[in-house]
Amino acid sequence: MPSLTQAEAVRRAALLAVDSYAVELDLTRGDQLFGSVSRIRFRCHQPGESTFVELTGRPVAATLNGAPIELDHRDNRVTLPPLAADNELVVIAEGEYTRSGEGLHRAVDPADGEVYLCASSAPDNAQRVFACFDQPDLKATVTLSVTAPAPWTVLGNGAGTRGATESGSDAGAVARWEFEPVGPMSVYLFTVCAGTFHSRYREHDGIGYGWHCRASLAEHLDEQADELFTLTERAMDWYQRTFAMRYPFGAKYDQVFVPEFLYGAMENIGCVTVRDEWLYRSAVPDSERQLRAMVIAHEMAHMWFGDLVTLRWWDDLWLNESFAEFLGFRVVGEVSRYADAWGFFGVFRKLPGYQADQGPATHPVAPTDVPDVAHGLLNIDAISYPKGASALRQLAALLGEDTFFAGLRAYFSRYAYRNATLADLIGTLSEVGGVDLTGWADRWLRTTGVDVLTAHTRVDAAGRYSAVEVARSAPAGGPVRPHRIRVGWYPATGTGEGIPVTLPLTDDPVPVPELVGRPAAELLLLNDADLTFARVDLTPAELDRLGAVLPAMPDAASRAVVWTNAWELVRAGRWPAERFVELAATALPAEPSPGLPPSVLRLCERAADTYLPAERRDPALRVLAGLARVLLAGPHRLLAASVLARCAVTDEELELLADWRRGERVPEGVPVDAELRWSILFRLATLGLAGPAEIDAELTADHTAAGEVAATRCRAALPDVAAKRAAWQLLMADRSISNRHLAAVGEGFWRPEHAVLTDEYVPRYFAELPGTAAWRSPGLLLVAVGSGYPSTAVSERTARLGAELLARDDLAPMLRRKVVEADHEIHVALAARAAAR
């Protein structure tokens, strides 16, 4: 379908003012279709002009100002006849349920056969649910009515009231739900969730909070409810106190764990939707709970950044996401037990930001050219999130915390329930701070690339510094950016010290006189505490000493700076990947933070899978498996068990995993629950040590939605010609597969152990991808390339095939962007392998 262009949106916004939507949904028409009625009241500033309304479903009938209109419906647009000054448009339609997570998604829980629906409307999927003017700057009040099977609970943006049960036709007894008006709001924030939800409620400070999940997960919500409510309440208190403003959308705030949710979560007004993998059914490391806490705080920040004050167009996506990312980690660090939140941010979120900003698909945090919604969707990435959040940390340091938040309060007051732009935010902050921030915004938000910080030192005969300077190099052709950093001095003994340094708008190195006369450090860490967005050059001597220095560093954010920059050297081919794995084996046993080890270990696995030549993969995995067995005795034991399940290669290790599944030789404090059993089975299936019979037996024991996805992943990982052929059909041709199962197929198909078996599929992937992309939705295409790309087939041939595909001029924006990113990673892996030889 055609993507709305910015030019079209500007013209329509100049023509119309939308007052209200009254949306009626009928969810009782079976498992394929739903009914939709959209009643839109709007004004036209130029009576006699015409425009269009978006609708992806099938229009049945429509009236404008009481008169029937001809249904001129092409692709996703219904053309309207000449408009009056005041208008009421009514569109009756039928929509299709989706399996992709876009629009009104329908999932069936295999545990009990119950059906669950969830509407995801961003960025332009509200039109899949009801006819609307689907652009963010045409805000309106939305009122919702829903007819649903009587046993269902229905949740929406506003508070809902269930009517009396009535007899239906084929659907049995039905009930009608009426929801309070909400808004003015952008339609991309619309949602409705329906099904036999299990719900928990709690009231705090005048707001009614609800957490909801499918019925089969009820025991897990009951067990985790207090943790979820407590974090929610503390985060809301922080935002209301800091912004000097009550939650701006009434007295109810629901959060819904949604089956097969496409993204992590979505900030729908009053009804946040969250992927239900984050309602844990098995024991998880603390890092998982820390991530969930951050997501809760992130989505809540959107109630102000995005929902109250909304971007005018998708070129200002960062106004939503950079602020929510920044505040999500900050709030969790202040209101929960996860005080090391910025360390977690550094390795888990910021490192992908560095990688994206140095790749061929980079873009400014606030790009000036987003020609249509399809291109806006591409910017939901590690630039708009962690790089933007890092820039905001710098801005808060520049203005001072009190001035920064005073500026945000003024911004909310000025633009509440309206739309805003980068210029509006920067203008408000400049006014409050008494400083013109236009130049700062141009340097940090309108440009691309990562600055590199380097220490230049001289040491005298006594081993003391006689001079220390910090030099900064900007990306080729990039501007000089200001930085406020700390220089961490870590001597041979003691815990070190951080010295504040400001890098002004000059190319000249900046001296650090505070270090002159001190003993030369074992590690001189620029960007100590991770206050800015910049790479740091570590010297060969410092790299050699990291195994001893890292455990003595007291700050998790500073340790994260070391890990991220060591990894950057691996990616640049300047430090062997095996050295990174060895560093992890040395330093992680003493790591106290729950947030750092999972990301570091995933990087190690990636190094083994793609950055090392095939013959050196198993030795690296043996190092990781040995590290996992060490960590089993400490606080990271749950993480260690999962790592061993992924990395075991020796007969003894594999026999140990098989014993765990039988309940034998299990380490203390490691429950062999469903998730761990599936992880072990995936490893055994990959190596040909388990087959279809074992997969079927495990699925019988765990006949849940998560179990079905895990079984799909295991089947795709079988080292068997027929299994790969069946998986390929699902990956490239199956039109009914859900987003979760599609991702599982990709994860299981391209195993490094199966390079010979899957070799014939590498050229087929590039040949067939444009065809499958032609009918896949953007969400499923994102999965098909993200999980389905042959990223473990690291070879010049794969690079050549990627280049040939990108030479085509008919690739959709989403497909081109994702292939560009995946192809770049093949080239990075080739460079890393060359350095390892």
C-alpha positions in Angstrom: 0.0 0.0 0.0 1.3 3.5 -0.6 3.0 5.2 2.3 1.7 8.6 3.4 4.3 11.2 2.4 5.2 14.2 4.5 4.1 16.5 1.7 0.6 14.9 1.7 0.5 15.1 5.5 1.4 18.8 5.5 -1.3 19.5 3.0 -3.9 17.6 4.8 -3.0 19.1 8.2 -3.4 22.6 6.6 -6.8 21.6 5.3 -8.4 19.8 8.2 -8.9 20.0 12.0 -10.2 16.7 13.4 -12.4 17.0 16.4 -13.4 13.4 17.3 -13.6 9.8 16.4 -16.3 7.4 17.6 -15.1 3.9 16.8 -17.3 0.8 17.1 -15.7 -2.6 16.8 -17.6 -5.9 16.4 -15.3 -8.8 17.5 -17.9 -11.5 17.2 -17.7 -12.3 13.5 -15.4 -15.3 13.6 -11.7 -15.9 13.4 -10.9 -14.0 10.1 -12.9 -10.7 10.1 -14.1 -8.1 12.5 -16.6 -5.2 12.0 -15.6 -1.6 12.2 -17.5 1.7 12.2 -15.7 5.0 12.3 -17.6 8.2 12.8 -15.3 11.2 12.3 -16.2 14.8 13.0 -13.8 17.3 11.4 -13.6 20.8 10.0 -12.3 21.9 6.6 -10.5 25.2 6.4 -11.2 25.4 2.7 -14.8 24.3 2.0 -15.1 22.7 -1.4 -11.7 21.0 -1.3 -11.3 17.3 -1.1 -8.9 14.8 0.6 -8.8 11.1 1.5 -9.2 9.0 4.6 -7.1 5.8 5.1 -8.6 2.4 5.5 -6.7 -0.9 4.9 -9.8 -3.1 5.4 -12.8 -3.4 3.0 -15.2 -0.5 3.1 -18.9 -1.6 3.1 -20.6 1.8 3.1 -19.9 5.4 3.8 -21.7 8.7 4.3 -20.5 12.2 4.4 -22.8 14.7 6.2 -25.6 12.2 6.1 -25.4 11.5 2.3 -24.1 8.2 0.9 -20.8 8.5 -1.0 -19.3 6.5 -3.8 -16.6 4.2 -2.4 -13.6 5.2 -4.4 -11.2 2.9 -2.5 -7.8 2.4 -4.0 -5.0 0.6 -2.0 -5.5 2.0 1.5 -7.3 5.3 0.6 -10.9 6.3 0.3 -11.2 9.5 -1.7 -13.8 12.0 -0.2 -16.1 14.3 -2.2 -15.9 18.1 -1.7 -16.1 19.0 2.0 -18.2 21.4 3.9 -16.9 23.6 6.7 -18.1 21.1 9.3 -18.2 17.5 8.4 -19.2 14.1 9.8 -17.9 11.1 7.9 -19.1 7.6 8.7 -17.3 4.6 7.3 -18.6 1.0 7.8 -15.9 -1.6 7.1 -14.7 -5.1 7.6 -11.1 -5.7 8.7 -8.9 -8.7 8.7 -7.1 -10.0 11.8 -3.4 -10.2 11.3 -0.6 -12.6 12.5 2.2 -10.1 12.2 1.5 -7.9 15.3 0.4 -5.0 13.1 -3.2 -3.8 13.2 -5.6 -6.1 15.1 -3.6 -9.1 15.8 -5.3 -12.4 16.7 -3.5 -15.1 18.7 -4.8 -18.4 20.0 -3.2 -19.8 23.2 -2.4 -23.5 22.6 -2.5 -24.1 26.3 -6.3 -23.7 26.5 -7.5 -22.6 23.1 -8.4 -19.1 24.3 -8.3 -16.2 21.8 -6.6 -12.9 22.4 -6.7 -9.7 20.3 -4.5 -6.7 20.4 -4.5 -3.6 18.2 -1.1 -2.1 17.4 -1.6 1.2 15.5 1.9 2.6 15.2 3.2 4.1 13.0 0.4 3.9 10.5 -1.6 0.8 11.4 -4.7 2.5 12.9 -6.1 2.3 9.4 -6.0 -1.5 9.7 -8.6 -1.2 12.5 -10.8 1.8 11.5 -11.0 4.5 8.9 -9.0 7.5 10.0 -6.7 10.4 9.0 -3.6 8.4 9.9 -1.0 11.0 10.7 0.3 12.1 14.1 -0.5 15.8 13.9 -4.3 15.4 13.4 -5.1 14.8 17.0 -8.7 14.2 18.1 -10.7 12.8 21.0 -11.4 9.1 20.6 -14.4 7.3 22.0 -14.6 3.5 21.7 -17.4 0.9 21.8 -16.8 -2.8 21.4 -19.0 -5.8 21.0 -17.2 -9.0 22.2 -18.0 -12.5 23.4 -19.5 -12.2 26.9 -16.6 -14.0 28.8 -14.0 -11.6 27.4 -12.4 -8.6 29.1 -11.9 -5.7 26.8 -9.3 -3.0 27.5 -8.8 0.3 25.7 -7.2 3.7 26.1 -10.0 5.0 28.3 -11.8 3.4 31.2 -14.3 0.9 30.0 -17.7 -0.3 31.3 -19.2 -3.7 30.4 -22.8 -3.7 29.5 -25.4 -6.5 30.0 -24.9 -9.8 28.4 -27.0 -10.3 25.2 -27.6 -13.3 23.0 -25.5 -13.2 19.9 -25.9 -15.0 16.6 -23.1 -17.5 15.9 -20.8 -16.2 18.6 -23.0 -17.1 21.5 -23.6 -14.6 24.3 -22.0 -11.2 23.7 -21.5 -8.0 25.7 -21.0 -4.4 24.7 -18.3 -2.3 26.2 -18.3 1.5 26.3 -15.1 3.4 26.9 -14.7 7.0 28.1 -13.4 9.5 25.6 -9.6 10.0 25.5 -7.6 12.8 24.0 -7.0 14.7 22.0 -4.7 12.0 20.8 -2.9 10.8 17.7 -4.5 7.7 16.2 -1.2 5.8 16.2 -1.6 5.6 20.0 -5.0 3.8 19.8 -5.3 0.3 21.1 -7.9 -2.3 22.1 -7.1 -5.6 23.8 -9.7 -8.3 24.2 -9.8 -11.9 25.5 -10.1 -13.9 28.7 -7.5 -11.9 30.5 -6.5 -12.6 34.0 -6.3 -9.2 35.8 -4.8 -7.7 38.9 -5.6 -4.2 40.1 -4.2 -1.8 42.6 -4.9 1.9 43.5 -2.1 4.3 44.4 -2.3 8.1 44.8 -5.6 8.4 43.0 -4.7 6.3 40.0 -6.1 2.8 39.3 -3.4 0.5 38.0 -4.1 -2.7 36.2 -1.8 -5.6 35.0 -3.3 -8.1 32.6 -2.2 -11.4 31.0 -3.7 -14.4 29.2 -5.4 -16.9 31.5 -2.8 -19.6 31.1 -0.2 -17.3 32.7 -2.3 -16.3 35.7 -0.1 -17.9 38.3 2.9 -16.0 37.0 1.2 -12.7 37.1 0.0 -13.4 40.7 3.5 -14.3 41.7 5.1 -11.2 40.1 2.3 -8.7 40.7 3.8 -6.9 43.7 7.1 -6.3 41.9 5.3 -5.0 38.8 2.9 -2.7 40.8 5.6 -1.4 43.1 7.9 -0.4 40.2 4.9 1.2 38.3 3.9 3.2 41.3 7.4 4.4 42.1 8.0 5.4 38.5 4.8 7.3 38.3 5.5 9.1 41.5 9.0 10.1 40.1 7.5 11.5 36.8 4.7 13.4 38.5 7.1 14.9 41.0 9.8 15.7 38.5 7.5 17.1 35.9 5.3 18.9 38.5 2.3 17.5 36.6 -0.2 14.7 37.3 -0.4 11.8 34.9 -2.3 13.6 32.1 -4.8 10.9 31.0 -7.3 10.4 33.8 -7.3 8.0 36.7 -6.5 4.6 35.1 -3.3 3.1 33.8 -3.3 -0.4 32.4 -0.4 -2.6 31.3 -1.2 -5.7 29.2 1.1 -8.6 28.5 0.2 -9.4 24.9 0.8 -12.7 23.1 3.0 -12.4 19.9 3.5 -8.7 20.4 5.7 -7.5 17.5 7.9 -5.0 19.4 9.0 -4.8 23.0 6.2 -2.6 24.2 4.0 0.3 23.0 3.0 3.5 24.8 -0.7 3.5 24.0 -2.4 6.1 26.1 -3.7 4.6 29.3 -3.1 1.0 28.0 0.5 0.1 27.5 1.0 -3.2 25.7 4.0 -5.4 26.5 5.3 -8.6 24.9 4.3 -11.4 27.3 7.7 -13.1 27.3 8.5 -10.5 30.0 5.9 -12.2 32.2 8.4 -14.8 33.3 7.2 -18.4 33.5 10.7 -19.7 34.4 13.6 -18.5 36.6 15.5 -15.6 35.0 18.7 -13.7 35.7 18.3 -10.4 37.5 19.3 -8.7 34.2 16.0 -9.8 32.7 14.0 -8.2 35.5 16.2 -5.1 35.2 15.3 -4.9 31.5 11.6 -5.3 32.3 11.8 -2.5 34.9 13.4 -0.2 32.3 10.7 -1.0 29.8 8.0 -0.1 32.3 9.7 3.2 33.1 10.4 3.8 29.4 6.8 3.4 28.3 5.5 5.5 31.2 7.9 8.4 30.1 6.0 8.3 26.8 2.8 9.4 28.5 4.5 12.9 28.5 7.0 12.5 25.6 4.9 11.3 22.7 1.4 11.1 24.2 0.9 14.5 25.9 3.2 16.3 23.5 3.4 14.4 20.2 5.8 14.7 17.3 4.4 16.5 14.3 6.0 14.2 11.8 8.2 11.1 11.9 11.4 13.2 11.4 11.1 14.0 15.1 10.7 10.4 16.3 13.6 11.1 18.6 11.4 13.4 20.7 9.5 10.3 21.7 12.2 7.6 21.9 15.4 9.4 23.0 13.6 10.9 26.0 11.9 7.7 26.9 15.2 5.8 26.6 17.1 8.4 28.7 14.4 8.5 31.4 13.7 4.8 31.4 17.2 4.0 32.6 17.5 7.0 34.8 14.2 6.3 36.7 15.0 2.6 37.2 18.4 3.6 38.6 16.7 5.9 41.1 13.5 4.1 42.2 14.5 0.4 42.0 17.3 -1.9 43.3 19.0 -1.6 39.9 21.4 1.2 40.8 23.8 0.2 38.1 21.3 1.0 35.3 23.7 3.2 33.3 26.2 0.3 33.2 23.5 -1.9 31.8 22.6 0.8 29.3 26.2 1.0 28.2 26.7 -2.6 27.1 23.1 -3.5 26.3 21.8 -0.4 24.5 24.6 2.1 23.8 27.0 -0.4 22.1 24.4 -1.1 19.3 24.2 2.7 19.0 27.9 3.0 18.4 27.7 0.1 15.8 24.8 1.7 14.0 26.3 5.1 13.9 29.5 3.8 12.3 27.6 1.7 9.7 26.3 2.5 6.2 22.7 3.0 7.4 23.4 5.6 10.0 21.3 8.8 10.1 21.1 11.8 12.4 19.2 11.5 15.6 16.8 14.2 14.2 17.0 13.7 10.4 15.7 16.5 8.1 14.5 14.2 5.4 11.8 11.6 6.2 9.8 11.6 3.0 7.1 9.2 4.1 6.0 6.9 6.9 7.8 3.9 5.5 11.1 5.8 5.9 10.1 7.0 9.4 9.7 3.4 10.4 13.3 2.7 9.6 14.5 5.1 12.3 13.1 3.0 15.1 16.6 1.9 15.8 19.8 2.3 17.9 20.3 5.9 16.7 16.9 7.3 17.8 17.0 5.4 21.1 20.5 5.1 22.8 22.4 7.7 20.8 19.7 10.2 21.3 19.5 9.3 25.0 23.3 9.8 25.3 23.0 13.2 23.7 20.3 14.1 26.2 22.7 13.1 29.1 25.2 15.5 27.6 22.5 18.3 27.3 21.6 17.8 31.0 25.2 18.1 31.9 25.6 21.3 29.8 22.5 23.0 31.2 22.6 21.6 34.7 20.0 19.2 36.0 17.7 21.8 37.5 17.6 23.9 34.4 17.2 20.9 32.1 14.1 19.7 34.0 12.7 23.2 34.4 12.9 23.4 30.6 11.0 20.2 30.2 8.3 21.4 32.5 7.9 24.5 30.4 7.8 22.4 27.3 5.0 20.3 28.6 3.0 23.4 29.8 3.4 25.1 26.4 2.6 22.1 24.1 0.3 19.9 26.2 -2.1 17.9 24.0 -0.5 19.4 20.9 2.3 18.6 18.5 5.8 19.8 18.6 9.1 19.8 16.7 12.8 19.8 17.5 12.8 23.6 17.1 10.0 23.9 19.7 11.9 21.8 22.3 15.3 23.5 21.7 13.6 26.9 21.7 12.0 26.2 25.1 15.1 24.9 26.6 17.1 27.8 25.3 14.7 30.3 26.7 14.7 28.6 30.2 18.4 28.0 30.2 19.3 31.5 28.9 21.6 30.0 26.3 21.1 29.4 22.5 21.1 25.7 22.0 20.7 25.7 18.3 24.3 25.1 17.6 24.4 22.3 20.1 21.4 20.7 18.4 22.9 21.0 15.0 26.2 19.3 16.1 24.6 16.5 18.1 21.2 15.9 16.5 21.6 16.8 12.9 24.9 15.0 12.2 26.1 11.4 12.1 29.2 9.5 13.2 31.1 8.8 16.5 33.8 11.0 17.9 37.0 9.2 19.1 38.7 10.3 22.2 42.5 9.7 22.7 44.8 10.3 25.6 48.3 11.7 24.8 50.6 11.3 27.8 54.2 11.8 28.8 55.8 9.9 31.7 59.0 11.0 33.4 61.8 8.8 34.7 60.0 8.3 38.0 57.0 6.8 36.3 54.8 9.9 36.8 52.8 11.9 34.3 54.6 15.0 33.1 51.7 15.8 30.7 48.3 14.5 29.9 46.1 15.8 27.1 42.7 14.6 25.7 42.4 14.8 21.9 39.2 14.4 20.0 38.8 13.4 16.4 35.4 13.9 14.7 34.0 11.6 11.9 35.2 12.5 8.4 33.6 15.8 7.4 31.8 16.0 10.7 31.6 19.0 13.1 33.4 19.5 16.3 31.1 18.5 19.1 31.3 19.7 22.7 31.8 17.0 25.4 31.7 17.0 29.1 33.5 13.9 30.3 35.4 12.3 33.2 39.0 11.0 32.9 39.3 7.9 35.0 42.7 7.4 36.6 43.1 3.8 37.7 46.5 3.1 39.3 48.1 -0.2 40.2 46.5 0.0 43.7 43.3 1.5 44.8 40.0 2.1 43.1 40.9 5.2 41.0 39.5 8.6 40.6 37.4 10.5 37.9 38.5 14.0 36.9 35.9 16.2 35.1 37.1 17.6 31.7 35.3 19.8 29.2 36.1 19.5 25.5 35.1 22.8 24.0 34.4 23.7 20.3 38.1 23.5 19.3 40.3 20.9 17.6 43.1 21.5 20.1 43.9 18.9 22.7 42.7 19.7 26.2 45.3 19.4 29.0 44.4 17.6 32.3 46.7 19.3 34.8 45.2 17.4 37.7 47.0 14.3 36.6 50.5 15.8 36.3 52.8 14.4 39.0 50.6 11.3 39.6 51.9 7.8 39.0 51.1 6.6 35.5 47.9 4.7 35.5 47.3 1.0 34.6 44.3 2.4 32.8 43.6 6.0 31.8 39.9 5.8 30.9 38.5 8.6 28.9 34.7 8.9 29.2 34.8 7.4 32.7 31.3 6.9 34.0 30.1 6.9 30.4 28.8 10.5 30.3 29.1 11.1 26.5 28.6 9.4 23.2 32.2 8.8 22.0 34.6 5.9 21.4 37.7 5.7 23.4 41.1 4.4 22.1 42.6 1.8 24.5 46.3 1.3 24.1 47.8 -2.2 23.6 49.4 -2.0 27.0 46.0 -1.1 28.6 44.3 -4.0 26.8 46.9 -6.4 28.2 46.2 -5.1 31.8 42.3 -5.2 31.6 42.0 -8.6 33.2 43.6 -7.2 36.4 42.1 -3.7 36.2 38.4 -4.4 35.5 37.6 -6.3 38.7 38.9 -3.4 40.7 36.9 -0.6 39.0 34.0 0.4 41.3 31.6 1.8 38.8 29.5 -0.4 36.5 29.1 2.4 33.9 32.9 2.7 33.7 33.4 -1.0 33.3 30.8 -0.9 30.6 33.0 1.8 28.8 35.9 -0.7 28.9 33.8 -3.6 27.5 32.2 -1.5 24.7 35.5 -0.1 23.5 37.3 -3.4 23.7 34.5 -4.8 21.5 34.8 -1.9 19.1 38.5 -2.8 18.6 37.5 -6.4 17.8 35.0 -5.2 15.2 37.6 -2.9 13.7 40.0 -5.9 13.3 42.4 -4.3 15.8 42.1 -6.8 18.6 41.7 -10.6 18.2 38.2 -11.9 19.1 39.8 -14.6 21.2 41.4 -12.0 23.4 37.9 -10.6 24.1 36.6 -14.1 25.1 39.7 -14.6 27.3 39.1 -11.3 29.0 35.5 -12.3 29.8 36.7 -15.6 31.3 39.1 -13.6 33.5 37.0 -10.6 34.5 33.4 -11.8 34.7 33.7 -14.1 37.7 34.3 -11.0 39.8 31.6 -8.9 38.1 29.0 -7.8 40.7 26.6 -6.1 38.4 23.7 -8.2 37.0 23.4 -6.0 33.9 26.9 -6.5 32.3 27.6 -10.2 32.1 24.6 -11.2 29.8 25.6 -8.7 27.1 29.3 -9.4 27.3 28.6 -13.2 27.1 26.4 -12.7 24.0 29.2 -10.7 22.4 31.5 -13.6 23.2 29.1 -16.0 21.5 28.9 -13.8 18.5 32.7 -13.6 18.3 32.8 -17.4 18.3 30.0 -17.8 15.8 31.0 -15.2 13.2 34.3 -13.4 14.1 36.5 -16.4 14.3 37.4 -18.9 11.5 35.4 -22.1 11.7 38.3 -24.2 13.0 38.7 -21.9 16.0 35.0 -21.7 17.0 35.0 -24.8 19.2 38.0 -23.7 21.3 36.3 -20.4 22.0 33.1 -22.2 23.0 35.1 -24.4 25.3 36.4 -21.3 27.0 32.9 -19.9 27.4 31.6 -23.3 28.7 34.4 -23.3 31.2 33.5 -19.8 32.3 29.9 -20.8 32.6 30.8 -23.7 35.0 32.8 -21.2 37.1 29.8 -18.8 37.2 27.5 -21.6 38.3 28.9 -21.3 41.8 28.1 -17.6 42.1 25.3 -15.0 41.8 25.2 -15.3 38.0 24.2 -19.0 38.1 21.0 -18.7 36.2 22.8 -16.9 33.4 25.6 -19.5 33.5 23.2 -22.4 33.1 21.8 -20.8 29.9 25.3 -20.1 28.5 26.4 -23.6 29.1 23.3 -24.8 27.4 24.2 -22.7 24.3 28.0 -23.3 24.3 28.6 -26.9 25.3 30.8 -28.8 22.9 32.7 -31.6 24.7 31.1 -35.0 25.3 31.4 -34.4 29.0 29.5 -31.1 28.8 26.8 -32.5 26.6 26.3 -35.5 28.9 26.0 -33.1 31.8 23.2 -31.2 30.0 21.4 -34.4 29.2 21.6 -35.3 32.9 20.2 -31.9 33.8 17.1 -32.7 31.7 16.7 -35.9 33.6 17.0 -34.1 36.9 20.5 -35.4 37.7 23.7 -33.5 38.7 21.8 -30.2 38.7 23.8 -27.4 40.4 22.2 -25.9 43.5 20.0 -22.9 42.8 19.4 -23.8 39.1 15.8 -24.9 38.5 15.6 -27.1 35.4 12.4 -25.4 34.3 10.7 -25.2 30.9 13.0 -22.5 29.4 16.2 -24.3 30.4 14.9 -27.6 29.2 14.2 -26.1 25.8 17.6 -24.4 25.7 19.3 -27.7 26.3 17.2 -29.5 23.8 18.0 -26.9 21.2 21.7 -27.5 21.7 21.2 -31.2 21.5 19.0 -31.0 18.4 21.6 -28.7 16.7 24.3 -31.3 17.2 22.1 -34.2 16.1 21.9 -35.6 19.7 18.1 -35.2 19.8 15.5 -35.5 17.1 11.8 -35.1 16.4 10.7 -37.6 19.0 12.4 -35.7 21.8 11.0 -32.4 20.5 7.5 -33.8 20.4 7.8 -35.2 23.9 9.0 -31.9 25.3 6.1 -30.1 23.5 3.7 -32.6 25.1 5.0 -31.7 28.5 5.0 -27.9 27.7 2.1 -27.4 25.4 2.1 -23.6 25.7 2.6 -20.8 23.2 6.3 -20.5 24.3 6.7 -24.3 24.0 5.3 -24.2 20.5 7.8 -21.5 19.4 10.7 -23.4 21.1 9.7 -26.5 19.2 9.6 -24.7 15.9 13.1 -23.4 16.7 14.4 -26.9 17.5 12.9 -28.4 14.4 14.6 -25.8 12.2 17.9 -26.6 13.9 17.9 -30.3 13.1 20.9 -31.2 11.0 18.7 -33.0 8.5 18.0 -32.3 4.8 14.2 -32.7 5.2 14.1 -30.5 8.3 16.0 -27.7 6.5 13.7 -28.0 3.5 10.6 -27.7 5.8 12.1 -24.8 7.7 12.9 -23.0 4.4 9.3 -23.3 3.3 8.2 -21.6 6.5 10.9 -18.9 6.3 10.3 -17.9 2.7 6.9 -19.0 1.6 4.4 -19.6 4.4 1.9 -16.8 4.5 0.1 -17.9 7.7 3.1 -18.1 10.1 3.1 -15.7 13.1 5.9 -13.3 13.9 7.2 -15.4 16.8 7.4 -18.6 14.8 9.0 -16.9 11.8 11.8 -15.6 14.1 12.2 -19.0 15.6 12.7 -20.6 12.2 15.4 -18.1 11.3 17.2 -18.6 14.6 17.2 -22.4 14.1 18.0 -22.6 10.4 21.4 -20.8 10.1 23.4 -22.7 12.7 27.2 -22.4 12.3 27.4 -26.1 12.8 25.3 -26.6 9.7 27.4 -24.5 7.2 27.7 -27.4 4.7 24.1 -28.4 5.0 22.7 -24.9 4.5 25.3 -23.8 1.9 22.9 -24.2 -1.0 20.4 -22.0 0.7 22.7 -18.9 0.9 22.3 -17.9 -2.8 18.6 -19.0 -2.7 18.0 -16.5 0.2 19.2 -13.6 -1.9 17.3 -14.8 -5.0 14.0 -15.4 -3.2 14.0 -12.5 -0.6 12.5 -9.9 -3.0 9.7 -12.2 -3.8 8.8 -12.9 -0.2 9.2 -9.2 0.6 6.6 -8.4 -2.0 3.8 -9.9 0.1 5.1 -9.7 3.7 4.0 -6.8 5.9 6.7 -4.5 7.2 6.7 -6.1 10.6 7.2 -9.6 9.2 9.7 -8.4 6.7 11.7 -7.0 9.7 11.7 -10.5 11.2 12.5 -12.3 8.0 15.6 -10.2 7.5 16.5 -9.7 11.2 16.4 -13.4 12.1 16.4 -15.0 8.6 19.5 -13.4 7.1 22.5 -15.9 6.6 24.6 -14.0 9.1 26.7 -17.0 10.1 27.6 -17.7 6.5 30.6 -15.4 6.7 32.3 -15.4 3.3 33.2 -13.3 0.3 30.4 -15.0 -1.6 27.8 -13.8 0.9 29.1 -10.3 0.7 29.0 -10.4 -3.1 25.4 -11.7 -3.0 24.4 -9.0 -0.7 26.0 -6.3 -2.9 24.2 -7.8 -6.0 20.8 -7.6 -4.1 21.4 -4.0 -3.0 22.3 -3.1 -6.6 18.6 -3.6 -7.5 16.5 -0.5 -7.7 13.2 -2.1 -6.7 13.8 -2.8 -3.0 11.3 -1.4 -0.6 12.8 1.0 2.1 12.5 -1.5 4.9 14.1 -4.3 2.9 16.9 -2.2 1.7 17.8 -0.8 5.1 17.8 -4.2 6.8 19.9 -5.8 4.0 22.3 -2.9 4.2 22.7 -3.4 7.9 23.1 -7.2 7.7 25.5 -7.0 4.8 27.7 -4.6 6.7 27.9 -7.1 9.6 29.2 -9.7 7.1 32.0 -7.3 6.1 32.7 -6.6 9.8 33.0 -10.3 10.5 35.3 -10.8 7.5 37.6 -8.1 8.8 37.6 -9.6 12.3 38.4 -13.1 10.9 41.3 -11.6 8.9 42.7 -10.1 12.1 42.3 -13.4 13.9 44.4 -15.3 11.4 
